[in-house]
Amino acid sequence: MDSVSVRAKRGGELTGPNPTDRGKPGPKYHMVVSTDGLPVAAVASAANVPDTKLFPELLRLAQVACAAIGNLYADAGYDSRDNRWRRLRKGIRPTIRKGGSGHGSGLGVVRSVVERVIERLIRYRCLDRRQDRSSIIIRSLLVAACIFILAGEITDV
């Protein structure tokens, strides 16, 4: 589970000041990816929405798509007491770097899968430098990009 922020030159819905890009407006795409690199769930939000707030929705979508989730590897941005409790209650082993802890936890090797999928997602120009203002269009483009990634994986096999 990871997220990426992009710019939105014209503003619009699902746009907020990006705290990592000097306050420039943009959305953030949150992804859940399986261990073999297939997108399982995707959600769009404003860039200034904390990752911990979208964790319950991402977890719900991932559980709808997957029969069982054994381990969950995520960025430290998704770490919170409520989210840890939510994972344990659903029987998912949490493997998330604690917020504020140093780097070198070893999760980068595992999380590189989701980062590669996010890189493929951003290759679609309609999602990289967003021009659309409507949240319906943004969400539709995000789902379409995930479908294209899945279709590409199916045809490569």
QUIKAJO-V701939 format. One record per residue. SS is DSSP state (H for helix, E for strand, L for the rest). PSI is psi in whole degrees, 0 to 359 (none if undefined). Layout:
ss->(SS/SS)
psi->(PSI/PSI)
//
This chain:
ss->(L/E/E/E/E/L/E/E/L/L/L/L/L/L/L/E/E/L/L/L/L/L/L/L/E/E/E/E/E/E/E/E/E/L/L/L/L/L/E/E/E/E/E/E/E/E/L/L/L/L/H/H/H/H/H/H/H/H/H/H/H/H/H/H/H/L/L/L/L/L/E/E/E/E/L/H/H/H/L/L/H/H/H/H/H/H/H/H/H/L/L/L/E/E/E/E/L/L/L/L/L/L/L/L/L/L/H/H/H/H/H/H/H/H/H/H/H/H/H/H/H/H/L/L/H/H/H/H/E/E/L/L/L/L/H/H/H/H/H/H/H/H/H/H/H/H/H/H/H/H/H/H/H/H/H/H/L)
psi->(129/174/163/140/143/171/151/100/325/4/212/190/159/37/133/165/125/116/342/359/48/35/14/142/147/168/173/135/126/135/145/129/143/169/339/11/24/132/131/319/147/139/141/144/174/152/337/5/127/144/326/332/333/355/314/320/318/317/319/313/320/322/333/320/329/144/319/142/117/307/149/116/130/165/158/340/337/1/124/163/315/318/323/316/319/317/313/323/329/3/23/130/115/126/79/132/132/140/134/350/161/166/172/23/347/357/347/327/317/318/351/336/310/326/326/321/320/322/318/325/318/344/336/114/332/338/336/297/89/131/339/149/337/136/329/318/319/313/321/318/323/315/319/318/320/321/319/321/316/316/321/321/322/318/337/339/none)
//
